Amino acid sequence: MPHTRAGSFAHLPTTGHIHSGARPPFNKDSEMTTDTAVHEHADLVAQVMNGICTRTLNHFAEEAKLNAESLKDAFDRYEIDYAWHVLGSDRMREETVSLLETRLKHAATDAQKASVAGILQSAAAAQAPELLMSFDNDVPVVLTDLLCAAWRAH
């Protein structure tokens, strides 16, 4: 499936730390600066956005026609909604946190939940308003993999 990328990262929020809740003792070589946190947040958002598949309504309608199904049936079957809505939904956030907790083998901290929410909200805000996306996607898996890797690196 081709990817349609839209939006810019220039308007991303400058808050959101991508690390577990406890901070290590200060170490000037390893202390995470605000610039690093912003850069890491933007990088994680970009990686999530690179992995999503969006379509315009016309493109989706063409696919439905090729599959000899009505647009309504296709929307229902694939659980299609606006990409900004899918990415910013409670459902997406809860699925991601649940997967993260399974991977971590413990409840996610408030900071980890905030990281998930912040990245999903930033990805949602970067979507063009007309782009569509399915709720049946691998964003929770991709984001969990990315966050676990980022947290291990710290």
Summary of the structure (lengths in Angstrom):
residues: 154
radius of gyration: 17.2
end to end distance: 34.3
largest distance: 61.6
contacts: 432
relative contact order: 0.23
helix: 56%
strand: 5%
